[in-house]
Amino acid sequence: MAYAYLSTRLVTPEGERDGALLVEDGRIVDVCGRSEIPADATVRDFGSAVILPGLVDTHVHINEPGRTEWEGFATGTRAAAAGGYTTLVDMPLNCLPETTTVAALEIKRAAAAGQCRVDWAAWGGAVADNQQHLEPLAAAGVPGYKCFLIYPGCEGFTMIHLEELERALPHIARTGLPLLVHAELAGPIDAAAETLHGADWRRYATYLASRPDAAELEAIALMIRLCREYKFHLHIVHLATAQALEMLRAAKAEGLPLTVESCPHYLHFAAEKIPDGATQFKCAPPIRSAANCDGLWEGLRTGVIDMVVTDHSPCPPEMKKAETGRFDEAWGGIASLSVALPVMWTECVRRGFGLSELVRWMSAAPAKLAGLQERVGALRAGCDANFVVLDDAAKFVVKEDALHYRHKISPYMGEQLRGVVKATYLRGECVFADSKFEGAPRGEEYR
């Protein structure tokens, strides 16, 4: 049976247009004018609400198996559906076991079965001692790898030192898959710590000083050198410092296979406005100054930053240390799957960007990073019929009922944002509409 979803504003790779999205058997068969709709199609007209391709988030910590009390597939994918996301790629750490072997990947697949409201995939991990597992992970279906150049905050997923990384890179280069790098080095952070003895760790300024820009800059410079030498696809995750943009621009101009992401919290908040003791704002690297935020937006405008993903990283409430407000003791991570789209649209409207840019940053570019661009990331014939219906003019205030992930903690609480997700469709079937979840979980893994 054919279905036609109408809107005066379909956001396609060629721009916005009036027309219909034609869907059969879960795939888009055409984006056409209203006069071209088949006579036997079942029609749903969304009027002036915008139809966007389903969002793709390649930086999500689902934390299952092993730490389902932090999040889990059921709650994480529920939050994603409510936020307009139809594809998630799960990070290989914070779950138990960590996704550093094929055996661990299979355990994750078993844990996900029957729970997911959107589609998903899993990054593999590149750690100190798993070089022999990297190519088997690729053969088993991971779209790429994640590594840390600094202690990641949990014992089981080890940081990777330079000599270990150099043993891993030939394997990664042979697969052709991207290596996602948490680009901070310990040297500048350790040096900063020497100056902070006796500092007040309830002050956000103390935490900001403890993770200086230099930690990112030195790590990115190192990874660019290795990218040049080993010729692998380098992806810099959660870029927080605008000071790196010129270095990254030059590396791209050189033709290096390099992509860069940032996150909604770096593009919305500013250090100057974060209250002392407000540990819900803690993440690593830290949220920096308002001027730095403006610089990151310039990086998006010029294409140095390719995409915006959430780094959705929840934890149980007690780990945020709200009772003490100490940034040195609190878990670093911001959960935002349910509100990232309106956060970014609010900023786009304020800064003069349109829906086409939003779709490129939050759907098309992440889909390409994960190798899924033939399936997702665009309203285009042949793609899965994953799409979002957005009231782009509606405003709302963030309250707990808007946060569908497990623990209702958010630095966005109480903010007025623009853009309300009216419905989310996964392979042609509605999974979320009018603040309610539809049907049983039907998400699948992309391999």
TIDREN-443584 format. One record per residue (C-alpha): residue number from 1; x, y, z negated. Coordinates in steps of 0.5 Angstrom, whole numbers, plus 500, padded with zeros to 3 digits. Example, Ala and Ser with C-alpha at 12.3 -4.5 7.8 and 13.67 -1.06 7.14 Angstrom:
<rs>
(r 1; (525; 491; 484)),
(r 2; (527; 498; 486)),
</rs>
This chain:
<rs>
(r 1; (500; 500; 500)),
(r 2; (502; 507; 502)),
(r 3; (502; 513; 497)),
(r 4; (503; 520; 498)),
(r 5; (505; 525; 493)),
(r 6; (504; 532; 495)),
(r 7; (507; 539; 492)),
(r 8; (508; 546; 495)),
(r 9; (515; 545; 493)),
(r 10; (519; 539; 494)),
(r 11; (526; 539; 493)),
(r 12; (530; 536; 498)),
(r 13; (537; 536; 500)),
(r 14; (535; 541; 506)),
(r 15; (532; 545; 500)),
(r 16; (525; 546; 498)),
(r 17; (519; 545; 502)),
(r 18; (511; 544; 502)),
(r 19; (509; 537; 504)),
(r 20; (508; 530; 502)),
(r 21; (513; 524; 499)),
(r 22; (511; 518; 502)),
(r 23; (512; 512; 498)),
(r 24; (512; 504; 500)),
(r 25; (514; 498; 495)),
(r 26; (518; 503; 491)),
(r 27; (522; 506; 496)),
(r 28; (521; 513; 499)),
(r 29; (519; 512; 507)),
(r 30; (519; 519; 509)),
(r 31; (518; 526; 506)),
(r 32; (513; 529; 511)),
(r 33; (508; 535; 513)),
(r 34; (501; 534; 510)),
(r 35; (498; 533; 517)),
(r 36; (503; 527; 518)),
(r 37; (500; 523; 512)),
(r 38; (498; 516; 514)),
(r 39; (490; 516; 514)),
(r 40; (490; 510; 509)),
(r 41; (495; 513; 504)),
(r 42; (493; 514; 497)),
(r 43; (494; 521; 495)),
(r 44; (496; 525; 489)),
(r 45; (496; 532; 489)),
(r 46; (501; 536; 484)),
(r 47; (499; 543; 487)),
(r 48; (505; 548; 486)),
(r 49; (508; 543; 480)),
(r 50; (515; 542; 483)),
(r 51; (517; 535; 485)),
(r 52; (525; 533; 484)),
(r 53; (529; 527; 485)),
(r 54; (529; 523; 478)),
(r 55; (535; 526; 474)),
(r 56; (542; 522; 473)),
(r 57; (546; 522; 467)),
(r 58; (552; 518; 467)),
(r 59; (554; 520; 460)),
(r 60; (550; 517; 455)),
(r 61; (552; 513; 449)),
(r 62; (546; 508; 448)),
(r 63; (550; 504; 442)),
(r 64; (547; 498; 443)),
(r 65; (548; 492; 442)),
(r 66; (551; 493; 435)),
(r 67; (549; 500; 433)),
(r 68; (542; 500; 435)),
(r 69; (540; 504; 428)),
(r 70; (544; 510; 432)),
(r 71; (540; 509; 438)),
(r 72; (538; 503; 443)),
(r 73; (536; 502; 450)),
(r 74; (528; 502; 447)),
(r 75; (529; 509; 444)),
(r 76; (534; 512; 449)),
(r 77; (531; 510; 455)),
(r 78; (524; 513; 452)),
(r 79; (527; 520; 451)),
(r 80; (530; 519; 458)),
(r 81; (524; 518; 462)),
(r 82; (520; 524; 458)),
(r 83; (526; 528; 460)),
(r 84; (526; 527; 467)),
(r 85; (532; 522; 468)),
(r 86; (531; 516; 472)),
(r 87; (538; 513; 471)),
(r 88; (543; 513; 466)),
(r 89; (550; 510; 466)),
(r 90; (552; 508; 459)),
(r 91; (559; 509; 456)),
(r 92; (563; 503; 453)),
(r 93; (564; 505; 446)),
(r 94; (560; 506; 440)),
(r 95; (556; 499; 441)),
(r 96; (559; 492; 439)),
(r 97; (562; 489; 442)),
(r 98; (565; 495; 446)),
(r 99; (564; 494; 454)),
(r 100; (572; 492; 455)),
(r 101; (571; 485; 458)),
(r 102; (566; 482; 462)),
(r 103; (564; 478; 456)),
(r 104; (562; 484; 453)),
(r 105; (558; 487; 459)),
(r 106; (554; 480; 459)),
(r 107; (552; 481; 452)),
(r 108; (550; 488; 453)),
(r 109; (546; 486; 459)),
(r 110; (542; 481; 454)),
(r 111; (541; 486; 449)),
(r 112; (538; 491; 455)),
(r 113; (533; 486; 458)),
(r 114; (526; 488; 457)),
(r 115; (527; 494; 453)),
(r 116; (529; 500; 458)),
(r 117; (524; 505; 461)),
(r 118; (529; 507; 466)),
(r 119; (534; 504; 470)),
(r 120; (541; 504; 468)),
(r 121; (548; 501; 469)),
(r 122; (554; 501; 464)),
(r 123; (561; 504; 465)),
(r 124; (567; 499; 463)),
(r 125; (572; 501; 458)),
(r 126; (580; 502; 459)),
(r 127; (583; 501; 453)),
(r 128; (590; 500; 450)),
(r 129; (590; 492; 452)),
(r 130; (585; 490; 457)),
(r 131; (589; 492; 463)),
(r 132; (587; 484; 465)),
(r 133; (580; 485; 465)),
(r 134; (579; 492; 469)),
(r 135; (578; 488; 476)),
(r 136; (574; 483; 473)),
(r 137; (569; 488; 470)),
(r 138; (569; 491; 477)),
(r 139; (567; 485; 480)),
(r 140; (562; 484; 475)),
(r 141; (558; 490; 477)),
(r 142; (561; 496; 473)),
(r 143; (561; 503; 477)),
(r 144; (568; 505; 474)),
(r 145; (571; 506; 467)),
(r 146; (572; 511; 461)),
(r 147; (578; 512; 457)),
(r 148; (580; 516; 451)),
(r 149; (587; 520; 451)),
(r 150; (586; 521; 443)),
(r 151; (582; 517; 437)),
(r 152; (575; 517; 439)),
(r 153; (572; 516; 432)),
(r 154; (571; 509; 432)),
(r 155; (576; 503; 431)),
(r 156; (574; 498; 436)),
(r 157; (575; 502; 442)),
(r 158; (582; 504; 442)),
(r 159; (585; 510; 445)),
(r 160; (590; 509; 451)),
(r 161; (597; 512; 451)),
(r 162; (601; 514; 457)),
(r 163; (605; 507; 458)),
(r 164; (598; 503; 457)),
(r 165; (595; 508; 462)),
(r 166; (600; 507; 467)),
(r 167; (599; 499; 467)),
(r 168; (592; 500; 468)),
(r 169; (592; 505; 473)),
(r 170; (594; 500; 479)),
(r 171; (588; 496; 477)),
(r 172; (583; 502; 477)),
(r 173; (586; 504; 484)),
(r 174; (585; 498; 487)),
(r 175; (578; 498; 485)),
(r 176; (577; 504; 488)),
(r 177; (572; 506; 482)),
(r 178; (573; 513; 478)),
(r 179; (576; 513; 471)),
(r 180; (572; 518; 467)),
(r 181; (577; 521; 462)),
(r 182; (576; 524; 455)),
(r 183; (581; 529; 456)),
(r 184; (584; 532; 450)),
(r 185; (591; 530; 447)),
(r 186; (593; 530; 440)),
(r 187; (599; 534; 440)),
(r 188; (596; 541; 440)),
(r 189; (590; 538; 435)),
(r 190; (595; 536; 430)),
(r 191; (599; 543; 431)),
(r 192; (593; 546; 429)),
(r 193; (591; 542; 423)),
(r 194; (598; 544; 420)),
(r 195; (595; 551; 420)),
(r 196; (588; 550; 417)),
(r 197; (590; 547; 410)),
(r 198; (586; 550; 405)),
(r 199; (581; 552; 410)),
(r 200; (573; 552; 409)),
(r 201; (571; 547; 413)),
(r 202; (563; 549; 413)),
(r 203; (565; 555; 417)),
(r 204; (564; 553; 425)),
(r 205; (570; 558; 426)),
(r 206; (575; 553; 422)),
(r 207; (572; 547; 427)),
(r 208; (573; 551; 433)),
(r 209; (580; 552; 431)),
(r 210; (582; 545; 430)),
(r 211; (580; 543; 437)),
(r 212; (584; 548; 441)),
(r 213; (584; 549; 449)),
(r 214; (591; 547; 449)),
(r 215; (589; 540; 447)),
(r 216; (584; 540; 454)),
(r 217; (589; 544; 458)),
(r 218; (595; 539; 457)),
(r 219; (591; 533; 458)),
(r 220; (588; 535; 464)),
(r 221; (595; 537; 467)),
(r 222; (597; 530; 465)),
(r 223; (591; 527; 469)),
(r 224; (592; 531; 475)),
(r 225; (599; 529; 475)),
(r 226; (597; 521; 474)),
(r 227; (592; 522; 480)),
(r 228; (597; 525; 485)),
(r 229; (602; 519; 483)),
(r 230; (597; 513; 483)),
(r 231; (591; 516; 488)),
(r 232; (585; 514; 484)),
(r 233; (579; 518; 483)),
(r 234; (580; 522; 477)),
(r 235; (573; 524; 473)),
(r 236; (574; 529; 467)),
(r 237; (568; 529; 462)),
(r 238; (565; 534; 458)),
(r 239; (569; 540; 460)),
(r 240; (569; 545; 455)),
(r 241; (574; 550; 456)),
(r 242; (574; 555; 462)),
(r 243; (581; 556; 462)),
(r 244; (582; 549; 466)),
(r 245; (578; 552; 472)),
(r 246; (584; 555; 476)),
(r 247; (588; 548; 475)),
(r 248; (582; 544; 477)),
(r 249; (581; 548; 483)),
(r 250; (588; 548; 485)),
(r 251; (588; 540; 484)),
(r 252; (582; 540; 489)),
(r 253; (584; 544; 494)),
(r 254; (590; 540; 494)),
(r 255; (586; 534; 496)),
(r 256; (586; 530; 490)),
(r 257; (580; 525; 489)),
(r 258; (578; 529; 483)),
(r 259; (571; 531; 480)),
(r 260; (569; 535; 474)),
(r 261; (563; 535; 469)),
(r 262; (560; 539; 464)),
(r 263; (554; 539; 459)),
(r 264; (548; 543; 457)),
(r 265; (551; 545; 450)),
(r 266; (557; 548; 453)),
(r 267; (553; 552; 458)),
(r 268; (548; 554; 453)),
(r 269; (551; 555; 446)),
(r 270; (556; 560; 444)),
(r 271; (561; 559; 438)),
(r 272; (559; 566; 436)),
(r 273; (552; 564; 434)),
(r 274; (553; 558; 431)),
(r 275; (552; 558; 423)),
(r 276; (557; 556; 418)),
(r 277; (554; 549; 416)),
(r 278; (550; 547; 422)),
(r 279; (553; 541; 423)),
(r 280; (548; 539; 429)),
(r 281; (552; 543; 433)),
(r 282; (559; 539; 432)),
(r 283; (561; 536; 439)),
(r 284; (568; 534; 441)),
(r 285; (571; 538; 445)),
(r 286; (567; 544; 441)),
(r 287; (563; 549; 444)),
(r 288; (567; 555; 445)),
(r 289; (566; 563; 446)),
(r 290; (560; 566; 450)),
(r 291; (566; 569; 455)),
(r 292; (568; 561; 456)),
(r 293; (561; 559; 457)),
(r 294; (560; 565; 462)),
(r 295; (567; 562; 465)),
(r 296; (564; 555; 466)),
(r 297; (558; 557; 470)),
(r 298; (563; 561; 474)),
(r 299; (566; 554; 475)),
(r 300; (559; 551; 477)),
(r 301; (558; 557; 482)),
(r 302; (564; 556; 486)),
(r 303; (564; 548; 486)),
(r 304; (570; 547; 481)),
(r 305; (565; 543; 476)),
(r 306; (561; 538; 480)),
(r 307; (556; 536; 475)),
(r 308; (552; 537; 469)),
(r 309; (551; 531; 464)),
(r 310; (548; 530; 457)),
(r 311; (554; 526; 453)),
(r 312; (548; 524; 449)),
(r 313; (551; 522; 443)),
(r 314; (546; 521; 437)),
(r 315; (548; 518; 430)),
(r 316; (544; 516; 424)),
(r 317; (542; 523; 420)),
(r 318; (547; 522; 414)),
(r 319; (553; 522; 419)),
(r 320; (551; 529; 421)),
(r 321; (553; 531; 413)),
(r 322; (547; 536; 413)),
(r 323; (548; 536; 405)),
(r 324; (555; 539; 405)),
(r 325; (555; 542; 412)),
(r 326; (563; 540; 413)),
(r 327; (565; 540; 420)),
(r 328; (571; 535; 418)),
(r 329; (566; 530; 416)),
(r 330; (560; 530; 420)),
(r 331; (560; 526; 426)),
(r 332; (561; 529; 433)),
(r 333; (555; 529; 438)),
(r 334; (549; 532; 441)),
(r 335; (543; 528; 443)),
(r 336; (539; 532; 448)),
(r 337; (536; 527; 453)),
(r 338; (529; 529; 452)),
(r 339; (531; 537; 453)),
(r 340; (537; 537; 458)),
(r 341; (533; 539; 464)),
(r 342; (529; 545; 461)),
(r 343; (535; 547; 457)),
(r 344; (539; 548; 464)),
(r 345; (533; 551; 468)),
(r 346; (532; 556; 462)),
(r 347; (539; 558; 464)),
(r 348; (539; 557; 471)),
(r 349; (533; 562; 471)),
(r 350; (537; 567; 467)),
(r 351; (543; 567; 471)),
(r 352; (540; 567; 478)),
(r 353; (541; 559; 480)),
(r 354; (535; 555; 483)),
(r 355; (532; 548; 483)),
(r 356; (537; 546; 489)),
(r 357; (543; 547; 485)),
(r 358; (540; 544; 479)),
(r 359; (538; 538; 483)),
(r 360; (545; 538; 486)),
(r 361; (548; 538; 479)),
(r 362; (544; 534; 475)),
(r 363; (542; 528; 480)),
(r 364; (546; 528; 487)),
(r 365; (553; 529; 484)),
(r 366; (552; 524; 478)),
(r 367; (549; 519; 483)),
(r 368; (555; 519; 487)),
(r 369; (560; 519; 481)),
(r 370; (557; 512; 480)),
(r 371; (556; 510; 487)),
(r 372; (549; 510; 487)),
(r 373; (548; 516; 492)),
(r 374; (544; 511; 497)),
(r 375; (539; 509; 492)),
(r 376; (538; 515; 487)),
(r 377; (539; 522; 487)),
(r 378; (535; 525; 493)),
(r 379; (528; 525; 496)),
(r 380; (530; 522; 502)),
(r 381; (528; 516; 506)),
(r 382; (531; 510; 504)),
(r 383; (532; 512; 497)),
(r 384; (528; 509; 491)),
(r 385; (522; 513; 489)),
(r 386; (525; 516; 483)),
(r 387; (522; 523; 482)),
(r 388; (520; 528; 477)),
(r 389; (514; 533; 477)),
(r 390; (516; 539; 473)),
(r 391; (512; 545; 471)),
(r 392; (518; 550; 472)),
(r 393; (514; 556; 469)),
(r 394; (511; 553; 463)),
(r 395; (515; 555; 457)),
(r 396; (515; 551; 450)),
(r 397; (518; 551; 443)),
(r 398; (523; 545; 441)),
(r 399; (520; 541; 436)),
(r 400; (521; 534; 433)),
(r 401; (515; 531; 438)),
(r 402; (519; 533; 444)),
(r 403; (525; 529; 442)),
(r 404; (523; 522; 444)),
(r 405; (530; 519; 442)),
(r 406; (531; 515; 435)),
(r 407; (533; 521; 430)),
(r 408; (530; 528; 431)),
(r 409; (536; 532; 430)),
(r 410; (538; 537; 435)),
(r 411; (541; 544; 435)),
(r 412; (536; 546; 440)),
(r 413; (530; 546; 435)),
(r 414; (526; 552; 435)),
(r 415; (528; 555; 441)),
(r 416; (524; 557; 447)),
(r 417; (525; 553; 453)),
(r 418; (523; 554; 460)),
(r 419; (520; 548; 464)),
(r 420; (516; 542; 462)),
(r 421; (516; 535; 465)),
(r 422; (509; 533; 467)),
(r 423; (511; 526; 470)),
(r 424; (516; 522; 471)),
(r 425; (516; 516; 476)),
(r 426; (521; 510; 477)),
(r 427; (521; 506; 484)),
(r 428; (514; 509; 485)),
(r 429; (511; 508; 478)),
(r 430; (509; 513; 473)),
(r 431; (513; 511; 467)),
(r 432; (511; 518; 463)),
(r 433; (506; 523; 464)),
(r 434; (502; 528; 460)),
(r 435; (507; 527; 454)),
(r 436; (505; 519; 454)),
(r 437; (509; 513; 456)),
(r 438; (506; 509; 461)),
(r 439; (506; 501; 462)),
(r 440; (511; 496; 459)),
(r 441; (518; 498; 460)),
(r 442; (520; 496; 467)),
(r 443; (527; 499; 468)),
(r 444; (533; 495; 471)),
(r 445; (540; 495; 472)),
(r 446; (544; 498; 478)),
(r 447; (550; 493; 479)),
</rs>
